[in-house]
Amino acid sequence: VQLQASGGGLVQAGDSLRLSCTDSRRTFSNNAVGWFRQAPGKEREFVAVINYRGGSLNYADSVKGRFTISRDSRSTVYLQMNDLKPEDTAIYYCASSARPIAGSRTSDFRYWGQGTLVTVSS
């Protein structure tokens, strides 16, 4: 599995971004996919997960109501981020669980992309 995250950038507070995660080997359709983020000096933290059929979603409390995870094909998962805040600044990573259902722990995920930087200015 080779994951590629993209869509990051520098935005102002209140703006939106959409991150994309692609799987060059097209194995997403059978796996749960998650987004995590890591801010400077902090541990990697869970953001959102979507299970293999897309019917089960879970979000971190800090992003509920602002972020939406979705999948529209066998090889792409999105993270729509609205009303961004400076505290959302981090490198965002997508990850595949290699299983159809996953939780919020980093250990639930086997494959990781390289990350895309999101910077939100106040």
C-alpha beads as a LAMMPS data file, in Angstrom:
LAMMPS data file: protein, C-alpha beads

122 atoms
121 bonds

1 atom types
1 bond types

-500.0 500.0 xlo xhi
-500.0 500.0 ylo yhi
-500.0 500.0 zlo zhi

Masses

1 110.0

Atoms # bond

1 1 1 0.000 0.000 0.000
2 1 1 1.396 3.388 -0.995
3 1 1 -0.523 6.310 0.416
4 1 1 -0.219 9.891 -0.763
5 1 1 -1.716 12.794 1.184
6 1 1 -2.182 16.163 -0.483
7 1 1 -4.135 19.400 -0.246
8 1 1 -2.426 21.120 2.643
9 1 1 -1.490 24.764 2.640
10 1 1 -1.471 28.083 4.427
11 1 1 -4.905 29.512 5.188
12 1 1 -6.489 32.000 7.534
13 1 1 -8.698 31.169 10.469
14 1 1 -12.221 30.421 9.298
15 1 1 -11.121 29.170 5.890
16 1 1 -11.584 25.678 4.483
17 1 1 -9.300 23.070 2.978
18 1 1 -9.890 19.649 1.535
19 1 1 -7.212 17.021 1.985
20 1 1 -7.013 13.989 -0.256
21 1 1 -5.447 10.619 0.339
22 1 1 -4.834 8.294 -2.555
23 1 1 -3.775 4.689 -2.541
24 1 1 -1.729 3.799 -5.568
25 1 1 -2.372 0.114 -5.085
26 1 1 -6.148 0.583 -4.818
27 1 1 -6.648 -1.354 -1.620
28 1 1 -8.731 1.277 0.190
29 1 1 -12.008 -0.361 -0.719
30 1 1 -11.384 -3.165 1.762
31 1 1 -9.911 -1.105 4.575
32 1 1 -10.766 1.525 7.103
33 1 1 -8.876 4.758 6.469
34 1 1 -8.025 7.376 9.024
35 1 1 -6.583 10.861 9.305
36 1 1 -4.205 11.830 12.071
37 1 1 -2.265 15.004 12.721
38 1 1 0.873 16.006 14.510
39 1 1 1.593 19.520 15.643
40 1 1 5.142 20.662 16.452
41 1 1 6.276 19.264 19.763
42 1 1 3.153 17.154 20.208
43 1 1 2.258 13.529 19.724
44 1 1 0.352 12.323 16.711
45 1 1 -3.360 12.472 17.384
46 1 1 -6.450 10.963 15.856
47 1 1 -8.648 13.170 13.682
48 1 1 -11.166 10.961 11.859
49 1 1 -11.762 7.464 10.535
50 1 1 -14.067 6.006 7.918
51 1 1 -14.711 2.301 7.769
52 1 1 -14.517 0.286 4.608
53 1 1 -18.026 0.841 3.323
54 1 1 -18.159 4.445 4.413
55 1 1 -21.143 3.911 6.664
56 1 1 -19.316 4.274 9.935
57 1 1 -17.494 7.493 10.772
58 1 1 -15.770 8.682 13.891
59 1 1 -14.199 12.032 14.757
60 1 1 -12.074 13.541 17.451
61 1 1 -14.084 15.872 19.655
62 1 1 -11.897 18.791 18.629
63 1 1 -13.009 18.553 14.986
64 1 1 -16.607 17.371 15.251
65 1 1 -18.951 19.604 13.316
66 1 1 -16.084 21.168 11.346
67 1 1 -14.349 18.254 9.583
68 1 1 -15.904 15.602 7.373
69 1 1 -14.248 12.404 6.201
70 1 1 -15.536 10.717 3.075
71 1 1 -14.574 8.286 0.379
72 1 1 -15.810 8.454 -3.183
73 1 1 -13.937 5.685 -4.919
74 1 1 -11.818 2.669 -4.299
75 1 1 -8.645 4.736 -4.040
76 1 1 -9.396 8.189 -2.596
77 1 1 -10.388 9.382 0.854
78 1 1 -11.028 13.034 1.670
79 1 1 -10.941 15.204 4.750
80 1 1 -13.016 18.338 4.316
81 1 1 -11.931 20.875 6.907
82 1 1 -14.132 23.889 7.519
83 1 1 -13.859 26.773 9.961
84 1 1 -10.178 26.101 10.476
85 1 1 -8.545 27.355 13.643
86 1 1 -4.897 28.083 14.452
87 1 1 -4.877 25.023 16.723
88 1 1 -5.568 22.869 13.639
89 1 1 -2.059 23.664 12.421
90 1 1 -0.219 20.370 11.999
91 1 1 1.081 17.835 9.556
92 1 1 -1.868 15.687 8.527
93 1 1 -1.329 12.007 7.801
94 1 1 -3.627 9.482 6.222
95 1 1 -3.395 5.850 7.179
96 1 1 -4.904 2.561 6.127
97 1 1 -5.812 -0.052 8.659
98 1 1 -5.482 -3.100 6.386
99 1 1 -8.760 -4.159 8.031
100 1 1 -12.355 -3.129 7.303
101 1 1 -12.937 -1.517 10.685
102 1 1 -10.584 0.518 12.830
103 1 1 -10.621 2.676 15.898
104 1 1 -8.729 5.805 16.825
105 1 1 -5.380 4.442 17.896
106 1 1 -2.302 4.759 15.707
107 1 1 -1.724 1.049 16.296
108 1 1 -5.008 0.320 14.475
109 1 1 -3.375 1.472 11.250
110 1 1 -0.722 -0.353 9.341
111 1 1 0.121 1.863 6.367
112 1 1 0.924 5.565 6.526
113 1 1 1.341 8.324 3.988
114 1 1 4.019 10.992 4.138
115 1 1 1.828 13.810 5.476
116 1 1 0.706 17.200 4.228
117 1 1 1.215 20.419 6.153
118 1 1 -1.737 22.567 7.151
119 1 1 -0.975 25.984 8.602
120 1 1 -3.769 28.186 9.893
121 1 1 -2.954 31.786 10.680
122 1 1 -4.991 33.864 13.096

Bonds

1 1 1 2
2 1 2 3
3 1 3 4
4 1 4 5
5 1 5 6
6 1 6 7
7 1 7 8
8 1 8 9
9 1 9 10
10 1 10 11
11 1 11 12
12 1 12 13
13 1 13 14
14 1 14 15
15 1 15 16
16 1 16 17
17 1 17 18
18 1 18 19
19 1 19 20
20 1 20 21
21 1 21 22
22 1 22 23
23 1 23 24
24 1 24 25
25 1 25 26
26 1 26 27
27 1 27 28
28 1 28 29
29 1 29 30
30 1 30 31
31 1 31 32
32 1 32 33
33 1 33 34
34 1 34 35
35 1 35 36
36 1 36 37
37 1 37 38
38 1 38 39
39 1 39 40
40 1 40 41
41 1 41 42
42 1 42 43
43 1 43 44
44 1 44 45
45 1 45 46
46 1 46 47
47 1 47 48
48 1 48 49
49 1 49 50
50 1 50 51
51 1 51 52
52 1 52 53
53 1 53 54
54 1 54 55
55 1 55 56
56 1 56 57
57 1 57 58
58 1 58 59
59 1 59 60
60 1 60 61
61 1 61 62
62 1 62 63
63 1 63 64
64 1 64 65
65 1 65 66
66 1 66 67
67 1 67 68
68 1 68 69
69 1 69 70
70 1 70 71
71 1 71 72
72 1 72 73
73 1 73 74
74 1 74 75
75 1 75 76
76 1 76 77
77 1 77 78
78 1 78 79
79 1 79 80
80 1 80 81
81 1 81 82
82 1 82 83
83 1 83 84
84 1 84 85
85 1 85 86
86 1 86 87
87 1 87 88
88 1 88 89
89 1 89 90
90 1 90 91
91 1 91 92
92 1 92 93
93 1 93 94
94 1 94 95
95 1 95 96
96 1 96 97
97 1 97 98
98 1 98 99
99 1 99 100
100 1 100 101
101 1 101 102
102 1 102 103
103 1 103 104
104 1 104 105
105 1 105 106
106 1 106 107
107 1 107 108
108 1 108 109
109 1 109 110
110 1 110 111
111 1 111 112
112 1 112 113
113 1 113 114
114 1 114 115
115 1 115 116
116 1 116 117
117 1 117 118
118 1 118 119
119 1 119 120
120 1 120 121
121 1 121 122
